[in-house]
Every structure is written in structure tokens, then in C-alpha cells.
Amino acid sequence: MALVQRTARPSDNLAGYFAGGEASRLALSDGSRVGVIGGGPAGTFFTHFLLRLAAAVDLDVAVDIYEPRNFAYQGPAGCNHCGGIVSESLVQLLATEGINLPPSIVRRGIESYVLHMDIGNVRIETPLHEKRIAAVFRGNGPRVSEPIGASGSFDGYLLELAASSGAKVVRKLVNEISWDGGRPQVTSSDGATATYDLLAVAAGVNSQALQLFGEVAPQYHSPKTLKTFICEFKLSPEALDRHIGPSMHVFLLDIPRLEFAALIPKGEFLTLCLLGHDVDNALIDTFLSAPEVKACFPDGAVPSPVCHCFPRVNVVAAARPYGDRIVWIGDSGVARLYKDGIGSAYRVAKAAAKTVVHHGVADEDFRRHFWPACKRIDNDNSIAKVIFAVSGLIQKLRFLRRGVLRMTANEQRRQARRRHMSTVLWDLFTGSAPYREVLSRSFHPEFPAMLCWNLIAGNAVRARRNGSEEPSHE
Ligand SMILES: Cc1cc2nc3c(=O)[nH]c(=O)nc-3n(C[C@H](O)[C@H](O)[C@H](O)COP(=O)(O)OP(=O)(O)OC[C@H]3O[C@@H](n4cnc5c(N)ncnc54)[C@H](O)[C@@H]3O)c2cc1C
């Protein structure tokens, strides 16, 4: 169906004119309506920035966010299924935007990482001591958690932020998309329809929503995804303090199909996130039976989880996540591989909001001004694949693990000025720095030299011990 096209007037695109940009073929004007499908991080950040930027150029737009999930509910019904780590870089970025996560949302400040391997473990302290990582629940918490209300959850807080910026929250599932005279039309679960001047799709990858676009937007191909596993354990405060502390515990274990696993403390709960290929019960059981994992629990016994789910994660970017009057953001479009998905949702959502307000809502506006932000993340993901291939090798080859463990433990023990391996591992696990920075750190001339030395020394010590148990480095 042909889209309505008209010549933009200066008043349609004031900021574009002020910025010296070309007028768009399709621009929002006073009274324009924007629909947002999904009230997770991508949808709420987009809405917040759109309304803030529009207000700054005196553009009066109305935004409806469709979000059927009630983030005040306990268990999977109120949750957007994730590890809940808000990276230190995102915590700081949000603070500069005036968005300070309230203490009621941060269930635990993460101060260090403990890396567990079969040959020992090592604690990695935050390289810059003022930085903090926040561990949050996306909803109210596991099934057995105390009710705390929607604003006590990360997603509930963001949705309230979007509503307080002036958006209307529509508590309905969108189940049909069509075009109405060149404008996107949304039909929700009760059969009600609404036509918009722009539709932002921020529905993630864990619903059927992306299947609605096959005929409506044939240029868009939804992202490729991988099944993951999350579960929650309930432990006593003493057990959590003694066995876990203010640390995230990550595991580099030689278990086939396992890519990454982490235990994250949150209040009285401990979240397990497991990423791998074809995650199934056999892989989960093998992981939970590993001695390094059992050692993290009181008496070496892993309790039964109080909540669990198998969410999907975006692993290959969507193709062409934009068109005339439509844009896909967050996991529905391009997301950072394995780490800091919330941070990449923030960056892409902000780029989309800037494009819409400062440039326009035509295909070419998104291509010129929104797509570069997606492309940066996508290019960085290509580097991530190389890094994860190396980390896979370390997982498999014991002699490499010895070198990595020795180098990290020595840096931590000596409080070395340059902590090459610790910083690489920190940024890799926390998702705080782009993957290209992680890679470039390993190009520092001292890095390979130190690694070679630690590989030789670590394996020589091992040979001398002649089969004796290797000590923990923590
Ligand atoms: C195992 C695992 C662990 C992770 N850990 C982390 C982590 O620790 N830190 C981090 O930064 N990222 C993490 N991520 C990634 C992170 O969860 C995502 O990148 C992030 O949630 C993407 O936000 P989003 O808004 O795009 O999508 P979502 O958070 O999925 O939100 C989509 C929203 O759209 C709504 N919706 C869906 N369909 C419809 C419809 N038809 N109509 C209306 N609404 C609809 C949903 O209810 C939902 O609220 C993890 C992911 C997985 C799978």
C-alpha cells in the first residue's frame, strides 16, 4: 500500500531546520500520534527521549505504549526474563540523563566478580573503585517474592518514567498490524484499532509480536535468537553473605554446549543465567552438578529453584529494522551480543528518538541517522564472536586456563598498576565496554608478553606439583 507523502513544512520538522538538516519527506508535526509496541527498556527509553526531545523543540506529539505485562506481578507473568545486570556504564549514562535508579530497585550493588574454573577461582575487583554495577529484577521478583509494587521493579520504574514524561500506557497486547492510508494501524487484543504517524516496535524476542510483520513490512527480517535458561534460588541472608557476597560469580567450565553461566545475588535470591547451544535439562543438570558450582552453595548442595524460565536472546541482528513510519528497536532490531542488552536498547532507542524528532520518520531518515547506531553495535558483535571463540578455547584447554588464572590472580594480589587480564575479563563479563575496547586492550604489548610468561610459569608449577591439587587464588 502506498504511503501518504507530502512536502514537509518548517513547522513539521523544526529541529531538523535548526540543525541545518534537510527537510524530511515524512516528518512528525503538532498533533502527530506515535504508537510503541512494548514497554520494556527499548520502548520506555524511546518514549522518554522522544517526548523530551519533542518538548525541547516545541513539538506536541502523543505517544501510546502498548504493554500488557503487569510488572508488579511476581514470577514470569510480571518479568521480562533477564540476568538483571545494569552495567556500570549504563548506570553512569542514566545518571547523566537525570535517571537515577532508586535504591528500592537495586537489589544488590555488585562490587566484584569471582571467576570459577576447574583449576581454581579468582576474585576480580572493579578496576575503578567508584564504579558500581546494579543487580535488578525486571519485575517484582520470583514467584515466592514479597509483593513490592511495579515501581520496585526495573521495568515498572522505566514504564512509570515514560508515563510521567507524558505517554499513555495502553494495557493491551497488540495482535495485528496493517496500513491505513499509508500509516501503521495497530489492532489490540480487544479488537480496538488505532492509526499512528509512527510505529516503534520494541516487543523484544520473547513473544509472537515479530510474526505480525511478515506481509506488512517484507523488508524486515526478525533477529535470530538462542534459547537460554534462567532460574532463581532462595537462600538465607547468612548463606548469601558467606557463599556469594557482593560478587557476581561467573564460570568458565569445560562443559560441552555451555557458553557462559553466572550467579547473580539479588536481595534474598540468587539468579542463575545460563547461555549455551540448545540449552536443555541435560546441560542444566551437568552444570549444576559441577563441583565448582556446588561449592557456591551451603554444604555443597544446590537447592531447588523457586522460579525458572527459558527466554530467548537476540544473537543475529534483524535485517532492515526500519521503513517509512516504522522502526524496530531493542531486541526486536539490533542488540549487543550476550552482554548489556539493556544498554544497547538504551543507545538504539535514543538514536531512534533523535532521528524522529530531528530528522523525520521516512525510511531514508532512519537509514541515515538511526541505522549507524545499530551498525556500530552489529560491528562490535562481530568482534565479540572472535572474543567468545578465544574464551571457548580457554574453556577447553586447561593449560590456557592455568595461564589466565595465574596472570589474573597475580594482578589482583599485587594490586598491579596495569591489570591487563583483570580489565579484559572485567569488561568482558560486565559488558561495560564495547567489545572492540576489550580486544584493543589485549593488543597492548605487555599483554601477550605477560600471558606467555604466566602460561609457562603456571604450567611449569603444575608440572612440578606432579598432579597435586591446584589451590584457589581467591
Ligand atoms: C538469559 C538472559 C540474560 C540476560 N541478562 C542481561 C543482563 O544481565 N543485563 C542486560 O543488560 N541484558 C541482559 N539480557 C538481555 C536483555 O534482557 C534484553 O536485551 C532487553 O530486555 C531488551 O529490551 P527490549 O525492551 O528490547 O525487550 P524486552 O525487555 O523483551 O521487552 C519487550 C516488551 O514488549 C512487550 N510485548 C511483547 N509483545 C507484545 C505485544 N504483541 N503487544 C504489546 N507488548 C508486547 C513485552 O511484554 C515486554 O514488556 C539478558 C537476556 C537473556 C535471555
The ligand as a MOL file (V3000), in Angstrom:
LIG
                    3D

  0  0  0     0  0            999 V3000
M  V30 BEGIN CTAB
M  V30 COUNTS 53 58 0 0 0
M  V30 BEGIN ATOM
M  V30 1 C 19.2950 -15.2050 29.8880 0
M  V30 2 C 19.3830 -13.7330 29.5970 0
M  V30 3 C 20.0990 -12.9180 30.4530 0
M  V30 4 C 20.2300 -11.5590 30.1780 0
M  V30 5 N 20.9000 -10.7980 31.0600 0
M  V30 6 C 21.0400 -9.4770 30.8380 0
M  V30 7 C 21.6970 -8.6600 31.7860 0
M  V30 8 O 22.1090 -9.1160 32.8500 0
M  V30 9 N 21.8400 -7.3430 31.5010 0
M  V30 10 C 21.3760 -6.8000 30.3360 0
M  V30 11 O 21.5840 -5.6000 30.1030 0
M  V30 12 N 20.7020 -7.5440 29.4340 0
M  V30 13 C 20.5190 -8.8670 29.6620 0
M  V30 14 N 19.8060 -9.6350 28.7780 0
M  V30 15 C 19.2740 -9.0100 27.5700 0
M  V30 16 C 18.0400 -8.1490 27.8980 0
M  V30 17 O 17.0880 -8.9340 28.5570 0
M  V30 18 C 17.4200 -7.5970 26.6040 0
M  V30 19 O 18.4220 -7.1260 25.7410 0
M  V30 20 C 16.4620 -6.4420 26.9220 0
M  V30 21 O 15.4310 -6.8840 27.7640 0
M  V30 22 C 15.8600 -5.9150 25.6250 0
M  V30 23 O 14.8650 -4.9680 25.9120 0
M  V30 24 P 13.6220 -4.7750 24.9340 0
M  V30 25 O 12.8350 -3.6470 25.5010 0
M  V30 26 O 14.0810 -4.7130 23.5500 0
M  V30 27 O 12.7860 -6.1380 25.0370 0
M  V30 28 P 12.0490 -6.7930 26.2720 0
M  V30 29 O 12.7600 -6.4880 27.5270 0
M  V30 30 O 11.8490 -8.2190 25.9130 0
M  V30 31 O 10.6410 -6.0510 26.3390 0
M  V30 32 C 9.6580 -6.2760 25.3530 0
M  V30 33 C 8.3200 -5.8420 25.9010 0
M  V30 34 O 7.3510 -5.9180 24.8490 0
M  V30 35 C 6.1360 -6.4550 25.3700 0
M  V30 36 N 5.4270 -7.0890 24.2540 0
M  V30 37 C 5.7990 -8.1890 23.5620 0
M  V30 38 N 4.8740 -8.4660 22.6100 0
M  V30 39 C 3.9140 -7.5090 22.7090 0
M  V30 40 C 2.7040 -7.2580 22.0030 0
M  V30 41 N 2.2920 -8.0450 20.9970 0
M  V30 42 N 1.9570 -6.1990 22.3740 0
M  V30 43 C 2.3700 -5.3710 23.3770 0
M  V30 44 N 3.5060 -5.5690 24.0870 0
M  V30 45 C 4.2680 -6.6330 23.7540 0
M  V30 46 C 6.6070 -7.4670 26.4140 0
M  V30 47 O 5.5920 -7.7030 27.3830 0
M  V30 48 C 7.8240 -6.7560 27.0080 0
M  V30 49 O 7.4890 -5.9730 28.1320 0
M  V30 50 C 19.6320 -10.9970 29.0270 0
M  V30 51 C 18.8640 -11.8070 28.1840 0
M  V30 52 C 18.7220 -13.1590 28.4750 0
M  V30 53 C 17.8730 -14.0070 27.5880 0
M  V30 END ATOM
M  V30 BEGIN BOND
M  V30 1 1 1 2
M  V30 2 1 2 3
M  V30 3 2 2 52
M  V30 4 2 3 4
M  V30 5 1 4 5
M  V30 6 1 4 50
M  V30 7 2 5 6
M  V30 8 1 6 7
M  V30 9 1 6 13
M  V30 10 2 7 8
M  V30 11 1 7 9
M  V30 12 1 9 10
M  V30 13 2 10 11
M  V30 14 1 10 12
M  V30 15 2 12 13
M  V30 16 1 13 14
M  V30 17 1 14 15
M  V30 18 1 14 50
M  V30 19 1 15 16
M  V30 20 1 16 17
M  V30 21 1 16 18
M  V30 22 1 18 19
M  V30 23 1 18 20
M  V30 24 1 20 21
M  V30 25 1 20 22
M  V30 26 1 22 23
M  V30 27 1 23 24
M  V30 28 2 24 25
M  V30 29 1 24 26
M  V30 30 1 24 27
M  V30 31 1 27 28
M  V30 32 2 28 29
M  V30 33 1 28 30
M  V30 34 1 28 31
M  V30 35 1 31 32
M  V30 36 1 32 33
M  V30 37 1 33 34
M  V30 38 1 33 48
M  V30 39 1 34 35
M  V30 40 1 35 36
M  V30 41 1 35 46
M  V30 42 1 36 37
M  V30 43 1 36 45
M  V30 44 2 37 38
M  V30 45 1 38 39
M  V30 46 1 39 40
M  V30 47 2 39 45
M  V30 48 1 40 41
M  V30 49 2 40 42
M  V30 50 1 42 43
M  V30 51 2 43 44
M  V30 52 1 44 45
M  V30 53 1 46 47
M  V30 54 1 46 48
M  V30 55 1 48 49
M  V30 56 2 50 51
M  V30 57 1 51 52
M  V30 58 1 52 53
M  V30 END BOND
M  V30 END CTAB
M  END
